[in-house]
Amino acid sequence: AAQWRGDPASLRLVNLGINAVYRFTRDDGGYYLRLSHVTMRPLDEWRAATDFLVHLAQQEVPVCRPVRSRGGQWIETMYHGGLEFWGTVVTEAPGELMHANHTDLRVYEAWGQSLGLLHSAARDYWPDSALPFKTIDGIWANVTPTAHTVADAEVRAAFDTISAWWADLPRRDFGLTHADHRPGNLLWDGTTARIVDFD
Protein backbone atom coordinates (compact mmCIF):
# COMPACT_ATOMS: atom_id res chain seq x y z
CA ALA A 1 0.00 0.00 0.00
CA ALA A 2 2.85 2.36 0.82
CA GLN A 3 4.20 1.97 -2.73
CA TRP A 4 0.99 3.68 -3.88
CA ARG A 5 1.08 6.32 -1.12
CA GLY A 6 -1.54 4.44 0.86
CA ASP A 7 -1.96 3.83 4.56
CA PRO A 8 -0.54 0.35 5.32
CA ALA A 9 -2.66 0.15 8.48
CA SER A 10 -5.82 0.35 6.35
CA LEU A 11 -4.96 -2.69 4.21
CA ARG A 12 -7.53 -5.50 4.35
CA LEU A 13 -8.07 -8.64 2.28
CA VAL A 14 -11.33 -8.57 0.29
CA ASN A 15 -10.92 -11.55 -2.06
CA LEU A 16 -8.60 -14.54 -2.33
CA GLY A 17 -8.62 -16.60 -5.51
CA ILE A 18 -6.27 -16.65 -8.49
CA ASN A 19 -5.50 -13.12 -7.35
CA ALA A 20 -5.36 -11.74 -3.83
CA VAL A 21 -7.27 -8.46 -3.72
CA TYR A 22 -6.79 -5.95 -0.92
CA ARG A 23 -8.46 -2.63 -0.18
CA PHE A 24 -6.53 0.28 1.30
CA THR A 25 -7.11 3.98 1.75
CA ARG A 26 -5.21 7.19 1.42
CA ASP A 27 -6.26 10.79 1.93
CA ASP A 28 -8.23 10.98 -1.33
CA GLY A 29 -10.25 7.74 -1.01
CA GLY A 30 -10.20 3.98 -1.43
CA TYR A 31 -8.02 1.83 -3.66
CA TYR A 32 -7.72 -1.82 -4.60
CA LEU A 33 -4.44 -3.71 -4.81
CA ARG A 34 -4.41 -6.90 -6.86
CA LEU A 35 -1.56 -9.36 -6.32
CA SER A 36 -0.84 -12.51 -8.27
CA HIS A 37 2.03 -14.95 -7.99
CA VAL A 38 4.30 -14.64 -11.03
CA THR A 39 3.62 -18.25 -12.04
CA MET A 40 -0.14 -17.65 -12.32
CA ARG A 41 0.04 -15.28 -15.28
CA PRO A 42 2.97 -14.10 -17.42
CA LEU A 43 4.01 -10.47 -17.06
CA ASP A 44 3.17 -9.70 -20.70
CA GLU A 45 -0.48 -10.66 -20.01
CA TRP A 46 -0.51 -8.26 -17.04
CA ARG A 47 0.97 -5.56 -19.26
CA ALA A 48 -1.65 -6.17 -21.95
CA ALA A 49 -4.58 -5.93 -19.53
CA THR A 50 -3.11 -2.85 -17.82
CA ASP A 51 -2.32 -1.11 -21.09
CA PHE A 52 -5.90 -1.63 -22.30
CA LEU A 53 -7.32 -0.41 -18.98
CA VAL A 54 -5.16 2.73 -19.09
CA HIS A 55 -6.48 3.44 -22.59
CA LEU A 56 -10.10 2.93 -21.52
CA ALA A 57 -9.68 5.26 -18.53
CA GLN A 58 -8.15 7.92 -20.80
CA GLN A 59 -11.17 7.58 -23.12
CA GLU A 60 -13.56 8.17 -20.19
CA VAL A 61 -14.99 4.64 -20.26
CA PRO A 62 -16.53 3.94 -16.82
CA VAL A 63 -13.79 1.75 -15.33
CA CYS A 64 -11.69 1.82 -12.18
CA ARG A 65 -8.71 3.98 -13.08
CA PRO A 66 -5.26 2.38 -12.80
CA VAL A 67 -2.80 4.12 -10.49
CA ARG A 68 0.95 4.48 -10.90
CA SER A 69 3.18 3.50 -7.99
CA ARG A 70 5.61 5.87 -6.27
CA GLY A 71 8.16 4.63 -8.81
CA GLY A 72 5.90 5.61 -11.70
CA GLN A 73 5.01 2.02 -12.65
CA TRP A 74 1.61 0.55 -13.50
CA ILE A 75 2.82 -2.89 -12.37
CA GLU A 76 5.15 -3.48 -9.42
CA THR A 77 7.09 -6.60 -8.53
CA MET A 78 6.79 -7.47 -4.84
CA TYR A 79 8.29 -10.14 -2.64
CA HIS A 80 6.98 -11.88 0.45
CA GLY A 81 8.25 -14.99 2.19
CA GLY A 82 10.60 -15.78 -0.67
CA LEU A 83 7.75 -15.55 -3.21
CA GLU A 84 7.44 -13.09 -6.10
CA PHE A 85 4.21 -11.32 -7.05
CA TRP A 86 2.93 -8.82 -9.61
CA GLY A 87 0.87 -6.00 -8.15
CA THR A 88 -1.41 -3.35 -9.65
CA VAL A 89 -3.70 -0.74 -8.07
CA VAL A 90 -6.93 0.83 -9.26
CA THR A 91 -9.22 3.47 -7.79
CA GLU A 92 -12.25 2.32 -5.86
CA ALA A 93 -15.55 2.45 -7.75
CA PRO A 94 -18.68 3.73 -6.02
CA GLY A 95 -21.78 1.57 -5.87
CA GLU A 96 -22.81 -2.03 -5.35
CA LEU A 97 -22.22 -5.15 -7.42
CA MET A 98 -24.89 -5.57 -10.05
CA HIS A 99 -27.09 -8.64 -10.44
CA ALA A 100 -29.54 -9.91 -13.07
CA ASN A 101 -32.72 -9.23 -11.10
CA HIS A 102 -32.97 -5.44 -11.08
CA THR A 103 -36.46 -4.04 -11.65
CA ASP A 104 -35.14 -0.60 -12.64
CA LEU A 105 -34.57 -0.60 -16.41
CA ARG A 106 -32.01 2.22 -16.04
CA VAL A 107 -29.60 -0.39 -14.68
CA TYR A 108 -29.66 -2.37 -17.92
CA GLU A 109 -29.51 0.75 -20.09
CA ALA A 110 -26.43 1.92 -18.18
CA TRP A 111 -24.91 -1.54 -18.49
CA GLY A 112 -25.34 -1.47 -22.28
CA GLN A 113 -24.01 2.08 -22.50
CA SER A 114 -20.88 1.12 -20.57
CA LEU A 115 -20.22 -1.84 -22.83
CA GLY A 116 -20.85 0.33 -25.89
CA LEU A 117 -18.36 2.92 -24.65
CA LEU A 118 -15.80 0.17 -24.09
CA HIS A 119 -16.22 -1.15 -27.63
CA SER A 120 -16.08 2.35 -29.10
CA ALA A 121 -12.85 3.10 -27.23
CA ALA A 122 -11.39 -0.26 -28.29
CA ARG A 123 -11.68 0.81 -31.94
CA ASP A 124 -9.07 3.51 -31.27
CA TYR A 125 -6.73 1.26 -29.29
CA TRP A 126 -3.45 0.42 -30.99
CA PRO A 127 -1.37 -1.68 -28.59
CA ASP A 128 2.25 -2.64 -28.87
CA SER A 129 2.34 -5.65 -31.21
CA ALA A 130 4.31 -7.59 -28.57
CA LEU A 131 1.37 -7.54 -26.14
CA PRO A 132 -0.65 -10.77 -26.17
CA PHE A 133 -4.44 -10.65 -26.47
CA LYS A 134 -6.67 -13.72 -26.69
CA THR A 135 -9.16 -14.18 -29.51
CA ILE A 136 -12.54 -15.82 -29.22
CA ASP A 137 -11.48 -18.33 -31.89
CA GLY A 138 -8.40 -19.22 -29.85
CA ILE A 139 -10.42 -19.64 -26.67
CA TRP A 140 -12.94 -21.86 -28.49
CA ALA A 141 -10.13 -23.98 -29.93
CA ASN A 142 -8.69 -24.45 -26.43
CA VAL A 143 -12.06 -25.66 -25.12
CA THR A 144 -12.71 -28.08 -27.98
CA PRO A 145 -10.54 -31.03 -26.79
CA THR A 146 -12.16 -30.90 -23.34
CA ALA A 147 -15.68 -30.71 -24.80
CA HIS A 148 -15.02 -33.77 -26.96
CA THR A 149 -13.96 -35.87 -23.96
CA VAL A 150 -17.12 -35.15 -21.94
CA ALA A 151 -18.97 -38.37 -21.17
CA ASP A 152 -22.41 -36.86 -21.80
CA ALA A 153 -23.30 -37.37 -25.49
CA GLU A 154 -25.91 -34.59 -25.33
CA VAL A 155 -23.24 -32.09 -24.23
CA ARG A 156 -20.91 -33.19 -27.05
CA ALA A 157 -23.72 -32.87 -29.60
CA ALA A 158 -24.64 -29.39 -28.36
CA PHE A 159 -21.00 -28.32 -28.53
CA ASP A 160 -20.71 -29.58 -32.12
CA THR A 161 -23.91 -27.74 -33.09
CA ILE A 162 -22.63 -24.50 -31.58
CA SER A 163 -19.22 -24.99 -33.23
CA ALA A 164 -20.81 -25.40 -36.67
CA TRP A 165 -22.94 -22.27 -36.10
CA TRP A 166 -19.88 -20.35 -34.92
CA ALA A 167 -17.79 -21.41 -37.92
CA ASP A 168 -20.39 -19.91 -40.30
CA LEU A 169 -20.55 -16.51 -38.62
CA PRO A 170 -18.95 -13.61 -40.50
CA ARG A 171 -15.69 -12.44 -38.92
CA ARG A 172 -15.82 -8.72 -38.24
CA ASP A 173 -13.44 -6.66 -36.16
CA PHE A 174 -15.31 -5.41 -33.12
CA GLY A 175 -12.11 -4.60 -31.27
CA LEU A 176 -11.17 -5.80 -27.82
CA THR A 177 -13.81 -6.46 -25.23
CA HIS A 178 -14.00 -7.43 -21.57
CA ALA A 179 -13.73 -11.22 -21.52
CA ASP A 180 -15.88 -11.65 -18.39
CA HIS A 181 -18.54 -8.94 -18.79
CA ARG A 182 -21.19 -10.11 -16.31
CA PRO A 183 -23.11 -8.60 -13.39
CA GLY A 184 -20.45 -9.64 -10.86
CA ASN A 185 -17.91 -7.45 -12.67
CA LEU A 186 -20.05 -4.31 -12.78
CA LEU A 187 -20.78 -1.78 -10.06
CA TRP A 188 -23.99 0.26 -10.11
CA ASP A 189 -24.05 3.59 -8.28
CA GLY A 190 -27.55 4.67 -9.31
CA THR A 191 -26.30 6.39 -12.45
CA THR A 192 -23.38 4.50 -13.95
CA ALA A 193 -22.49 0.85 -14.51
CA ARG A 194 -18.73 0.75 -13.94
CA ILE A 195 -16.77 -2.18 -15.40
CA VAL A 196 -14.17 -3.86 -13.15
CA ASP A 197 -11.82 -6.87 -13.21
CA PHE A 198 -9.58 -6.44 -16.25
CA ASP A 199 -7.02 -9.16 -15.62
N, C-alpha and C positions, 0 to 999 in steps of 0.2 A: 504493500500500500504506500509505503514511504517513497518508493521509486516513482509514484504518480502524485506526489505531494499530498497524500492522504494521511489520515490519522490511523496508525497501526492498532491503536486500542479499539477502534470501531470495527475492525475486521471480523466478519462472521460468515460461516459456511452456509450457503443457501441451497446448493445442489451438488451431489456427488455421483458422477456417472463416468462416461468416457472422459469428460472434463470435470474438474473441480471448480465450482463457481462460488466466489466470495463477494459479499457486499462490503463496501467501506464508505466512509464519508470524508469530506473535507469542507472547508468553509463555504463553498458554493454549491453543495448538494451531495447526492448519492452517486456512487459509481460501482460498476461490476468488474471484477477481475476474473478472468477465465484462465485456468492453468491446465495444461495437458502434458503428460510425460512425452518426451521426444520420440519414443518408439510408437506412440499411438497414431501420429500423423506427421508426415514429412514437413519440414520447414517451408518448402515451396508451396504446399497446399495452404498453410497458414498465411503465407504472403499473398497468395491469390485471393483468398477470402477477405483479407484485410484491405487489400488494394481495391477490390470491388466495393467494399463497405465505405471506404474513404470517398470514392467517387460518388456513391449514392448520397452520402451526407452533403457533399459539395453541391449536388444537384437538388438539394432540399427535399429529397425523398424522406418520408417519415420513418427514420431508423434511429437506433441509439448511436450517437456519434462516437467514433473511435477517439482515443485520447493518447497523445504522445507521452512518453515517460520523461523523467528529468533529463535523460540523455538524448532526448529528441527522437526516440525510436517508437514505432508502432507495436513492435514485438520485442519483448525482452527475454533473455535467457536467464533462468533462475535455478538455484541449486538448493537442495534440502536433503539431509541425510544421505549424501553421496549420490542422489538422483538428480537428473537434469530435466527441466521443464521449460516449455514455451509459455509466455504469459502476455495477454492483451487486456486492455481496459476500455470500457465504453461508458458513456453517461447513462444514468438511470432514466428510464422512461416512466412518465406518469401513467396512472391507470391500473386496471385489473386485467388479468388474462381473459381473453375472449373464450367463448364456447359456441356451440352450434344451436343453442336453444334460446337465443335472444328474441324477444317479441318486438323490439324496436327496430324497424327496417333501416334506420339511419346507420346502425351498426354494420349491416351488410353492404350498404352503399359506400361507407367509409372504407371497408375492407377492400372492395373492388377498386376504389379510387387509389388506395395505397399500392395495390398490385399494379395498376395501370401506370402510376408514376414510376414504379420500379422498372417496368418494361420500357417505358419511354426513355428513362435515363440510361438504360443498358444499351440502347441504340447508339449512344454517343460515347460508349466506353471502348477505349482502345488499349488493352493491357499489353504489357511486355510479352512478347511471343514465348518467352521462357516459362511463363506462369502456367501451371496446369489447371484446366477446367474440364470437368466431366461433361459428357454429352448424354442425352437420353438414350441414344442408340447404344452407347458403350455400357450404360447401366443395364439396359435390357439384355444385352449380350452376356453380361456377367451373371445375370439371374437365370438365364436359360438352362445351363447344366443342372442347377439345383431343381428347377421346375420339372425337368424331365426325369428326375430320380424320385419324385414324390410317389408314394405308394398308391394314392387315390387317383384312379383313372379319370374321374370327373374333373379333378383339378388339372391334370395334364391336358385333357381335352379343351378345357376353358383357356388354358395358357396358349395352346396352339391356335385356337380361334382368335384370341386377342393378338397374337403375333402376326397372323395373316392379315388382320385388319390394319395393324400398325405398319406393316411392310408396304401397304398400298396407299398410305397417306402421303400427300405431297410434302416435300421437305422445304420449309420456308425458314428464313432466319428471323426468329423472334428475339434474338439477343439472349443474354444471360437471365436467369430467373433464380428465385430462392428455391432451393431443392426440397424444402420441408415447410412449405407455406400452408399452415394449418392453424386452427384456433389457438392451440397451445403456444404458438410462436408469434402471437399478436397481442398487443396491449391496447385496450380501449379506455380512453379517458373522458368519454362523453362527447367528444368531437372528432378525434383522430384515431385511426387504427395504425399503431406503430409496429413495424416489423422488426423482430429480434431473432437472434440465433443464426449467425452467418458463418458458422464454421463448417 
